[in-house]
Amino acid sequence: MKLKLDLHDIYNNSREIDRALHGVIQEAVRIKATQVEIIPGKGSGQLKKKVLRFLEQKEIKALYHRIDKDAKNHGRLFVYFQWK
């Protein structure tokens, strides 16, 4: 199962971004999703940096397997989960 989170609508609301990121990661863990696609958009790259900082937090990093940045579209990230 794959989940998708588009941050275009809330790009300027830091609290809402954090809530959405927490929500999609919790949902992925709950349903044991294999992949989450996060779309911060292209822009200046500040939102993408914020998303990466969120994903690098110790308690969040323990939940997923790896992160890939889309080679063809730098406004997109993939978070992969591995379940045993």
Z-matrix of the N, CA and C atoms (Angstrom, degrees):
N
C 1 1.452
C 2 1.519 1 108.95
N 3 1.314 2 115.63 1 142.23
C 4 1.462 3 121.94 2 -179.50
C 5 1.524 4 109.32 3 -121.80
N 6 1.326 5 115.45 4 143.35
C 7 1.462 6 121.53 5 175.77
C 8 1.521 7 108.70 6 -117.88
N 9 1.329 8 115.90 7 156.79
C 10 1.458 9 120.70 8 -178.46
C 11 1.528 10 108.93 9 -135.86
N 12 1.335 11 116.26 10 136.02
C 13 1.466 12 121.75 11 177.47
C 14 1.522 13 108.60 12 -130.18
N 15 1.326 14 116.70 13 116.14
C 16 1.465 15 122.41 14 178.32
C 17 1.529 16 108.05 15 -103.64
N 18 1.323 17 115.77 16 120.38
C 19 1.466 18 120.76 17 -175.94
C 20 1.531 19 113.35 18 -96.67
N 21 1.330 20 118.24 19 8.62
C 22 1.461 21 120.77 20 -178.24
C 23 1.530 22 113.05 21 -58.03
N 24 1.321 23 116.92 22 -40.25
C 25 1.464 24 120.67 23 -174.85
C 26 1.521 25 113.57 24 -72.99
N 27 1.336 26 117.63 25 -22.73
C 28 1.468 27 120.47 26 -175.17
C 29 1.522 28 111.95 27 -121.65
N 30 1.333 29 117.44 28 25.18
C 31 1.459 30 122.25 29 -173.67
C 32 1.531 31 114.19 30 -57.31
N 33 1.317 32 118.36 31 -25.68
C 34 1.462 33 120.67 32 -175.99
C 35 1.529 34 113.72 33 -107.85
N 36 1.325 35 117.74 34 15.00
C 37 1.455 36 121.70 35 -179.37
C 38 1.531 37 108.94 36 -121.56
N 39 1.308 38 116.34 37 94.06
C 40 1.467 39 122.54 38 -173.12
C 41 1.523 40 112.64 39 -58.09
N 42 1.309 41 117.08 40 -43.17
C 43 1.461 42 120.80 41 -178.78
C 44 1.524 43 111.17 42 -65.07
N 45 1.310 44 116.57 43 -40.58
C 46 1.471 45 121.49 44 179.32
C 47 1.533 46 111.14 45 -68.82
N 48 1.319 47 116.88 46 -35.43
C 49 1.469 48 121.21 47 176.97
C 50 1.523 49 109.66 48 -63.27
N 51 1.329 50 116.98 49 -47.43
C 52 1.465 51 120.77 50 178.85
C 53 1.525 52 110.95 51 -60.06
N 54 1.321 53 116.52 52 -42.56
C 55 1.462 54 121.35 53 179.96
C 56 1.533 55 110.29 54 -63.27
N 57 1.322 56 116.90 55 -43.14
C 58 1.468 57 120.68 56 -179.52
C 59 1.528 58 111.17 57 -66.26
N 60 1.342 59 117.18 58 -41.37
C 61 1.465 60 120.80 59 179.32
C 62 1.527 61 110.89 60 -64.64
N 63 1.336 62 116.66 61 -46.17
C 64 1.471 63 120.17 62 176.97
C 65 1.528 64 110.07 63 -58.88
N 66 1.324 65 116.14 64 -44.01
C 67 1.456 66 121.26 65 -177.64
C 68 1.517 67 113.08 66 -61.97
N 69 1.329 68 117.01 67 -44.28
C 70 1.467 69 119.33 68 -177.48
C 71 1.528 70 111.03 69 -71.32
N 72 1.322 71 118.09 70 -35.04
C 73 1.467 72 120.51 71 177.66
C 74 1.528 73 109.67 72 -68.97
N 75 1.332 74 117.82 73 -43.48
C 76 1.468 75 121.19 74 177.97
C 77 1.523 76 111.11 75 -62.41
N 78 1.315 77 116.73 76 -40.29
C 79 1.467 78 120.46 77 178.65
C 80 1.529 79 110.45 78 -65.70
N 81 1.332 80 117.59 79 -40.66
C 82 1.466 81 121.62 80 178.33
C 83 1.522 82 110.71 81 -61.28
N 84 1.327 83 116.67 82 -41.56
C 85 1.468 84 120.67 83 178.47
C 86 1.528 85 109.96 84 -67.42
N 87 1.316 86 116.35 85 -41.85
C 88 1.462 87 121.11 86 -177.60
C 89 1.529 88 111.83 87 -62.26
N 90 1.329 89 117.10 88 -44.93
C 91 1.467 90 120.03 89 -177.45
C 92 1.528 91 112.65 90 -96.66
N 93 1.328 92 116.24 91 3.97
C 94 1.465 93 122.49 92 -179.14
C 95 1.534 94 111.69 93 55.40
N 96 1.328 95 115.07 94 51.18
C 97 1.466 96 121.45 95 177.87
C 98 1.525 97 109.91 96 -68.01
N 99 1.308 98 115.93 97 151.79
C 100 1.469 99 119.57 98 178.93
C 101 1.522 100 111.69 99 -91.04
N 102 1.340 101 116.69 100 -23.85
C 103 1.458 102 119.55 101 -175.15
C 104 1.525 103 110.62 102 -151.31
N 105 1.333 104 115.41 103 143.38
C 106 1.458 105 121.88 104 171.12
C 107 1.520 106 107.11 105 -124.42
N 108 1.313 107 116.25 106 127.02
C 109 1.466 108 121.88 107 176.17
C 110 1.526 109 107.06 108 -99.52
N 111 1.325 110 116.35 109 123.14
C 112 1.464 111 121.45 110 178.69
C 113 1.519 112 107.44 111 -114.37
N 114 1.327 113 116.29 112 127.15
C 115 1.454 114 121.76 113 -177.92
C 116 1.531 115 109.41 114 -113.90
N 117 1.346 116 117.18 115 94.39
C 118 1.458 117 119.02 116 175.63
C 119 1.529 118 111.80 117 -81.49
N 120 1.320 119 118.22 118 -16.27
C 121 1.455 120 122.33 119 -178.54
C 122 1.517 121 110.66 120 90.44
N 123 1.307 122 115.85 121 169.85
C 124 1.465 123 120.73 122 -174.83
C 125 1.532 124 110.46 123 -80.75
N 126 1.275 125 118.78 124 -68.62
C 127 1.468 126 123.09 125 175.84
C 128 1.516 127 114.80 126 40.59
N 129 1.335 128 115.89 127 -145.25
C 130 1.466 129 121.32 128 -178.14
C 131 1.525 130 112.33 129 -85.44
N 132 1.313 131 117.18 130 -10.84
C 133 1.457 132 121.03 131 179.27
C 134 1.513 133 114.02 132 95.78
N 135 1.322 134 118.34 133 -3.38
C 136 1.463 135 121.25 134 -178.41
C 137 1.526 136 111.96 135 -67.15
N 138 1.323 137 116.87 136 -40.08
C 139 1.468 138 120.44 137 179.87
C 140 1.524 139 110.33 138 -67.26
N 141 1.334 140 117.10 139 -39.61
C 142 1.460 141 120.81 140 177.94
C 143 1.530 142 109.98 141 -62.66
N 144 1.330 143 117.11 142 -40.54
C 145 1.469 144 120.99 143 177.96
C 146 1.523 145 110.52 144 -63.60
N 147 1.338 146 116.66 145 -39.47
C 148 1.466 147 120.41 146 178.43
C 149 1.529 148 110.47 147 -63.65
N 150 1.335 149 116.63 148 -42.47
C 151 1.468 150 121.09 149 179.09
C 152 1.532 151 109.78 150 -63.45
N 153 1.327 152 117.54 151 -43.72
C 154 1.463 153 120.70 152 179.57
C 155 1.526 154 111.59 153 -64.24
N 156 1.348 155 117.19 154 -39.41
C 157 1.467 156 120.26 155 176.03
C 158 1.522 157 110.78 156 -62.68
N 159 1.323 158 117.00 157 -40.03
C 160 1.467 159 121.32 158 176.88
C 161 1.529 160 110.05 159 -60.67
N 162 1.327 161 116.66 160 -46.87
C 163 1.461 162 121.34 161 -177.59
C 164 1.524 163 112.71 162 -68.39
N 165 1.318 164 118.06 163 -22.71
C 166 1.459 165 121.86 164 -179.97
C 167 1.531 166 113.13 165 -84.46
N 168 1.322 167 118.35 166 -6.33
C 169 1.464 168 120.69 167 177.01
C 170 1.521 169 108.94 168 -60.76
N 171 1.319 170 116.07 169 140.46
C 172 1.467 171 122.11 170 -173.90
C 173 1.529 172 112.84 171 -53.73
N 174 1.328 173 117.36 172 -47.36
C 175 1.462 174 120.25 173 -176.26
C 176 1.532 175 112.40 174 -71.42
N 177 1.318 176 117.83 175 -27.22
C 178 1.464 177 121.40 176 177.66
C 179 1.529 178 109.86 177 -80.96
N 180 1.328 179 116.09 178 -43.05
C 181 1.459 180 121.31 179 -178.42
C 182 1.528 181 112.07 180 -59.49
N 183 1.309 182 117.55 181 -29.87
C 184 1.467 183 122.09 182 179.63
C 185 1.531 184 111.96 183 -68.47
N 186 1.329 185 117.49 184 -16.58
C 187 1.464 186 120.91 185 -175.19
C 188 1.529 187 114.16 186 -88.65
N 189 1.333 188 117.63 187 -25.60
C 190 1.458 189 119.31 188 -175.32
C 191 1.524 190 111.46 189 -116.41
N 192 1.337 191 115.26 190 168.05
C 193 1.461 192 122.00 191 -176.55
C 194 1.536 193 111.87 192 -90.09
N 195 1.350 194 116.71 193 -51.22
C 196 1.468 195 119.76 194 -178.79
C 197 1.518 196 110.62 195 -160.25
N 198 1.350 197 114.87 196 166.70
C 199 1.462 198 122.87 197 177.48
C 200 1.519 199 107.77 198 -121.09
N 201 1.326 200 116.76 199 138.85
C 202 1.466 201 122.46 200 172.55
C 203 1.518 202 108.29 201 -123.37
N 204 1.327 203 115.38 202 139.21
C 205 1.456 204 120.90 203 171.76
C 206 1.519 205 106.20 204 -97.60
N 207 1.314 206 117.11 205 132.21
C 208 1.466 207 121.59 206 -178.48
C 209 1.527 208 109.10 207 -63.78
N 210 1.323 209 117.00 208 122.62
C 211 1.461 210 122.00 209 -177.59
C 212 1.535 211 112.15 210 -69.12
N 213 1.318 212 117.28 211 -29.83
C 214 1.459 213 120.80 212 -177.00
C 215 1.525 214 113.07 213 -91.78
N 216 1.330 215 116.99 214 -20.91
C 217 1.462 216 121.50 215 -177.06
C 218 1.525 217 108.08 216 -138.51
N 219 1.334 218 117.35 217 100.71
C 220 1.465 219 119.82 218 -175.37
C 221 1.530 220 113.38 219 -72.16
N 222 1.307 221 118.10 220 2.12
C 223 1.463 222 121.93 221 176.83
C 224 1.513 223 112.78 222 -97.95
N 225 1.345 224 116.64 223 23.65
C 226 1.463 225 120.24 224 -175.33
C 227 1.525 226 110.06 225 -144.75
N 228 1.339 227 116.10 226 139.08
C 229 1.463 228 122.97 227 177.38
C 230 1.518 229 109.20 228 -125.99
N 231 1.322 230 115.64 229 148.49
C 232 1.455 231 121.09 230 175.01
C 233 1.519 232 108.65 231 -120.63
N 234 1.316 233 116.63 232 130.33
C 235 1.468 234 122.62 233 176.62
C 236 1.524 235 105.77 234 -112.34
N 237 1.342 236 115.74 235 123.40
C 238 1.463 237 121.43 236 -177.63
C 239 1.523 238 110.96 237 -106.65
N 240 1.316 239 115.14 238 140.36
C 241 1.460 240 122.58 239 179.73
C 242 1.521 241 108.84 240 -116.44
N 243 1.309 242 116.67 241 148.05
C 244 1.450 243 122.70 242 175.92
C 245 1.525 244 108.11 243 -125.49
N 246 1.300 245 116.32 244 123.57
C 247 1.456 246 120.96 245 -178.52
C 248 1.513 247 109.62 246 -114.41
N 249 1.319 248 115.99 247 138.40
C 250 1.463 249 120.76 248 -178.58
C 251 1.507 250 110.60 249 -99.79
